Amino acid sequence: MMEERRQYFRINDSMGITYRLLGKEEAKVFTKEVRSHQGAIDYAANFDNRIHTLLDACKVQSPIAAELLGLLNKKLNFIVSQMDIDSSLPKTEPYSVREVNVSACGMGFANSEMLKVGQILQLDIVVLPAELTIVTLAEVVACELREPEEVVDDNYYFLRLSFPDISQTDQELLIQHIVKKQSAQLLQKRREASH
């Protein structure tokens, strides 16, 4: 984790998170399934990334058109998700929005469940507000008991995860989101300082 901190920016953010524990064999099967569909996933992700980049640019020039195109994109994604095209891809579970500390190769968040170092998870991340979903393997690198004054909603632990096998496409999506979020946070700080 120390080396990772030097390689990538980290931000605090709100993201949709859900996970499930995997055994070693389940993790191998998960990795094999994801890799077998990686071409289709990358192809679709490239569309999503380009759409979101163009929508951000469009919001400046024509907010109403950007909103309309965003809604059409969401509708199209909904229709595709209802078809059998993605039936063999790993399914995501309903998520809860959590405050996370995230980089392109790891994340930490408060958690109610104590997990052991080395445990492997299927981690589903929903990048907000775009609602782009990243499904990846995550490995528990630490799970620490929080100070009593830090505990909210029975989240007694702080869970730290690394992404040992994240796809290049998903990592790039996280990097783009983090850079955009960090730029927005810096702009907000400048505005607050000037008032």
C-alpha positions as a Markdown table, in Angstrom:
| # | Residue | x | y | z |
|---|---|---|---|---|
| 1 | Met | 0.0 | 0.0 | 0.0 |
| 2 | Met | 2.9 | 2.4 | 0.7 |
| 3 | Glu | 4.2 | 2.1 | -2.8 |
| 4 | Glu | 0.7 | 2.5 | -4.2 |
| 5 | Arg | 0.3 | 5.7 | -2.3 |
| 6 | Arg | 3.2 | 7.2 | -4.2 |
| 7 | Gln | 2.0 | 6.0 | -7.6 |
| 8 | Tyr | -1.6 | 7.3 | -7.6 |
| 9 | Phe | -3.6 | 10.2 | -6.2 |
| 10 | Arg | -6.1 | 9.3 | -3.5 |
| 11 | Ile | -9.4 | 11.1 | -2.8 |
| 12 | Asn | -12.3 | 10.9 | -0.4 |
| 13 | Asp | -15.5 | 10.3 | -2.2 |
| 14 | Ser | -19.0 | 8.8 | -2.0 |
| 15 | Met | -19.4 | 5.6 | -4.1 |
| 16 | Gly | -21.8 | 2.7 | -4.3 |
| 17 | Ile | -20.2 | -0.4 | -2.7 |
| 18 | Thr | -21.1 | -4.0 | -2.3 |
| 19 | Tyr | -18.9 | -7.1 | -1.9 |
| 20 | Arg | -19.0 | -10.8 | -1.4 |
| 21 | Leu | -16.3 | -13.1 | -0.1 |
| 22 | Leu | -14.8 | -15.5 | -2.5 |
| 23 | Gly | -12.9 | -18.7 | -1.9 |
| 24 | Lys | -9.7 | -19.4 | -3.9 |
| 25 | Glu | -11.5 | -21.5 | -6.5 |
| 26 | Glu | -14.4 | -18.9 | -6.8 |
| 27 | Ala | -11.8 | -16.2 | -7.3 |
| 28 | Lys | -10.1 | -18.2 | -10.1 |
| 29 | Val | -13.5 | -18.8 | -11.8 |
| 30 | Phe | -14.4 | -15.1 | -11.5 |
| 31 | Thr | -11.1 | -14.0 | -13.0 |
| 32 | Lys | -11.5 | -16.5 | -15.9 |
| 33 | Glu | -15.0 | -15.3 | -16.6 |
| 34 | Val | -14.1 | -11.6 | -16.6 |
| 35 | Arg | -11.0 | -12.2 | -18.8 |
| 36 | Ser | -13.1 | -14.3 | -21.3 |
| 37 | His | -15.5 | -11.3 | -21.7 |
| 38 | Gln | -12.8 | -8.6 | -21.4 |
| 39 | Gly | -12.9 | -7.6 | -25.1 |
| 40 | Ala | -16.6 | -6.9 | -24.9 |
| 41 | Ile | -16.3 | -5.2 | -21.5 |
| 42 | Asp | -13.5 | -3.0 | -22.8 |
| 43 | Tyr | -15.4 | -2.2 | -26.0 |
| 44 | Ala | -18.5 | -1.1 | -24.0 |
| 45 | Ala | -16.4 | 0.8 | -21.4 |
| 46 | Asn | -14.7 | 2.8 | -24.2 |
| 47 | Phe | -18.2 | 3.9 | -25.4 |
| 48 | Asp | -19.2 | 4.8 | -21.8 |
| 49 | Asn | -16.0 | 6.7 | -21.2 |
| 50 | Arg | -16.3 | 8.7 | -24.4 |
| 51 | Ile | -20.0 | 9.4 | -23.8 |
| 52 | His | -19.2 | 10.8 | -20.4 |
| 53 | Thr | -16.3 | 12.9 | -21.6 |
| 54 | Leu | -18.5 | 14.4 | -24.3 |
| 55 | Leu | -21.4 | 14.9 | -21.9 |
| 56 | Asp | -19.1 | 16.9 | -19.6 |
| 57 | Ala | -18.1 | 19.1 | -22.5 |
| 58 | Cys | -21.7 | 19.5 | -23.6 |
| 59 | Lys | -22.9 | 20.6 | -20.2 |
| 60 | Val | -20.9 | 23.8 | -20.6 |
| 61 | Gln | -22.4 | 24.7 | -24.0 |
| 62 | Ser | -25.9 | 23.2 | -23.7 |
| 63 | Pro | -27.0 | 21.9 | -20.3 |
| 64 | Ile | -30.4 | 20.8 | -21.6 |
| 65 | Ala | -29.0 | 18.8 | -24.5 |
| 66 | Ala | -26.4 | 17.2 | -22.1 |
| 67 | Glu | -29.2 | 16.2 | -19.7 |
| 68 | Leu | -31.3 | 14.7 | -22.6 |
| 69 | Leu | -28.3 | 12.8 | -24.0 |
| 70 | Gly | -27.5 | 11.5 | -20.5 |
| 71 | Leu | -31.0 | 10.3 | -20.0 |
| 72 | Leu | -31.0 | 8.6 | -23.4 |
| 73 | Asn | -27.7 | 6.9 | -22.5 |
| 74 | Lys | -29.2 | 5.7 | -19.2 |
| 75 | Lys | -32.2 | 4.3 | -21.0 |
| 76 | Leu | -30.1 | 2.5 | -23.5 |
| 77 | Asn | -28.0 | 1.0 | -20.7 |
| 78 | Phe | -31.2 | -0.1 | -19.0 |
| 79 | Ile | -32.5 | -1.8 | -22.1 |
| 80 | Val | -29.1 | -3.6 | -22.7 |
| 81 | Ser | -29.1 | -4.8 | -19.1 |
| 82 | Gln | -32.6 | -6.3 | -19.6 |
| 83 | Met | -31.4 | -8.3 | -22.6 |
| 84 | Asp | -29.5 | -11.6 | -22.5 |
| 85 | Ile | -26.4 | -10.0 | -24.0 |
| 86 | Asp | -24.8 | -9.7 | -20.6 |
| 87 | Ser | -26.3 | -12.8 | -19.0 |
| 88 | Ser | -23.0 | -14.6 | -18.6 |
| 89 | Leu | -21.2 | -11.6 | -17.1 |
| 90 | Pro | -20.8 | -11.3 | -13.3 |
| 91 | Lys | -23.9 | -9.7 | -11.8 |
| 92 | Thr | -23.7 | -6.8 | -9.4 |
| 93 | Glu | -25.7 | -6.8 | -6.2 |
| 94 | Pro | -27.7 | -3.8 | -4.8 |
| 95 | Tyr | -25.2 | -1.3 | -3.4 |
| 96 | Ser | -25.1 | 1.1 | -0.5 |
| 97 | Val | -23.4 | 4.5 | -0.8 |
| 98 | Arg | -20.4 | 4.8 | 1.4 |
| 99 | Glu | -17.7 | 7.4 | 2.1 |
| 100 | Val | -14.5 | 5.9 | 0.7 |
| 101 | Asn | -10.8 | 6.8 | 0.3 |
| 102 | Val | -10.0 | 5.6 | -3.2 |
| 103 | Ser | -7.1 | 5.4 | -5.6 |
| 104 | Ala | -6.7 | 3.6 | -8.9 |
| 105 | Cys | -5.4 | 0.5 | -7.1 |
| 106 | Gly | -7.1 | 0.4 | -3.8 |
| 107 | Met | -9.7 | 1.7 | -1.4 |
| 108 | Gly | -10.6 | 2.0 | 2.2 |
| 109 | Phe | -14.0 | 2.4 | 3.9 |
| 110 | Ala | -15.8 | 1.9 | 7.2 |
| 111 | Asn | -17.4 | -1.5 | 7.5 |
| 112 | Ser | -19.5 | -3.4 | 10.0 |
| 113 | Glu | -17.9 | -6.8 | 9.3 |
| 114 | Met | -14.4 | -7.8 | 10.4 |
| 115 | Leu | -12.5 | -9.4 | 7.5 |
| 116 | Lys | -9.2 | -11.2 | 7.6 |
| 117 | Val | -6.0 | -9.9 | 5.9 |
| 118 | Gly | -5.6 | -11.8 | 2.6 |
| 119 | Gln | -9.3 | -12.6 | 2.1 |
| 120 | Ile | -10.4 | -12.1 | -1.5 |
| 121 | Leu | -13.7 | -10.3 | -2.4 |
| 122 | Gln | -15.7 | -9.6 | -5.5 |
| 123 | Leu | -16.0 | -5.9 | -5.1 |
| 124 | Asp | -18.7 | -4.0 | -7.0 |
| 125 | Ile | -18.0 | -0.2 | -7.2 |
| 126 | Val | -20.6 | 2.2 | -8.6 |
| 127 | Val | -18.9 | 5.5 | -9.6 |
| 128 | Leu | -21.3 | 8.3 | -8.9 |
| 129 | Pro | -23.0 | 10.3 | -10.2 |
| 130 | Ala | -22.4 | 8.6 | -13.6 |
| 131 | Glu | -23.4 | 5.2 | -12.1 |
| 132 | Leu | -20.6 | 3.5 | -14.0 |
| 133 | Thr | -20.0 | 0.0 | -12.5 |
| 134 | Ile | -16.6 | -1.6 | -11.9 |
| 135 | Val | -16.5 | -5.2 | -10.8 |
| 136 | Thr | -13.1 | -6.4 | -9.7 |
| 137 | Leu | -11.3 | -8.7 | -7.3 |
| 138 | Ala | -10.1 | -7.0 | -4.1 |
| 139 | Glu | -7.8 | -8.3 | -1.5 |
| 140 | Val | -8.0 | -7.3 | 2.2 |
| 141 | Val | -4.7 | -5.7 | 3.2 |
| 142 | Ala | -6.0 | -4.4 | 6.6 |
| 143 | Cys | -9.1 | -4.4 | 8.8 |
| 144 | Glu | -8.7 | -2.2 | 11.9 |
| 145 | Leu | -10.9 | -1.5 | 14.8 |
| 146 | Arg | -12.0 | 2.2 | 14.7 |
| 147 | Glu | -11.9 | 4.5 | 17.7 |
| 148 | Pro | -15.3 | 4.7 | 19.5 |
| 149 | Glu | -15.9 | 8.3 | 18.5 |
| 150 | Glu | -15.4 | 7.4 | 14.8 |
| 151 | Val | -18.1 | 4.6 | 14.8 |
| 152 | Val | -21.2 | 5.4 | 12.8 |
| 153 | Asp | -24.0 | 3.0 | 11.9 |
| 154 | Asp | -22.3 | 0.0 | 13.6 |
| 155 | Asn | -19.3 | 0.3 | 11.2 |
| 156 | Tyr | -16.7 | -0.7 | 13.8 |
| 157 | Tyr | -13.9 | -1.5 | 11.4 |
| 158 | Phe | -12.0 | 0.4 | 8.7 |
| 159 | Leu | -11.4 | -2.0 | 5.8 |
| 160 | Arg | -8.4 | -1.4 | 3.4 |
| 161 | Leu | -8.4 | -3.2 | 0.0 |
| 162 | Ser | -6.0 | -3.5 | -2.9 |
| 163 | Phe | -7.0 | -4.3 | -6.4 |
| 164 | Pro | -4.5 | -6.9 | -7.5 |
| 165 | Asp | -6.1 | -7.8 | -10.7 |
| 166 | Ile | -8.1 | -4.7 | -11.8 |
| 167 | Ser | -8.4 | -4.4 | -15.6 |
| 168 | Gln | -6.6 | -1.6 | -17.4 |
| 169 | Thr | -10.0 | -0.2 | -18.6 |
| 170 | Asp | -11.4 | -0.1 | -15.0 |
| 171 | Gln | -8.3 | 1.4 | -13.6 |
| 172 | Glu | -8.3 | 4.1 | -16.3 |
| 173 | Leu | -12.0 | 4.8 | -15.5 |
| 174 | Leu | -11.0 | 5.2 | -11.8 |
| 175 | Ile | -8.1 | 7.5 | -12.7 |
| 176 | Gln | -10.3 | 9.7 | -14.8 |
| 177 | His | -12.9 | 9.9 | -12.1 |
| 178 | Ile | -10.3 | 10.7 | -9.4 |
| 179 | Val | -8.6 | 13.4 | -11.5 |
| 180 | Lys | -12.0 | 15.0 | -12.3 |
| 181 | Lys | -13.2 | 14.9 | -8.7 |
| 182 | Gln | -9.9 | 16.2 | -7.4 |
| 183 | Ser | -10.0 | 19.1 | -9.8 |
| 184 | Ala | -13.6 | 19.9 | -8.7 |
| 185 | Gln | -12.5 | 19.8 | -5.0 |
| 186 | Leu | -9.5 | 22.1 | -5.7 |
| 187 | Leu | -11.8 | 24.6 | -7.5 |
| 188 | Gln | -14.3 | 24.5 | -4.6 |
| 189 | Lys | -11.5 | 25.3 | -2.1 |
| 190 | Arg | -10.3 | 28.2 | -4.3 |
| 191 | Arg | -13.8 | 29.6 | -4.4 |
| 192 | Glu | -14.2 | 29.3 | -0.6 |
| 193 | Ala | -10.8 | 30.9 | 0.0 |
| 194 | Ser | -11.7 | 33.9 | -2.3 |
| 195 | His | -14.9 | 34.6 | -0.3 |
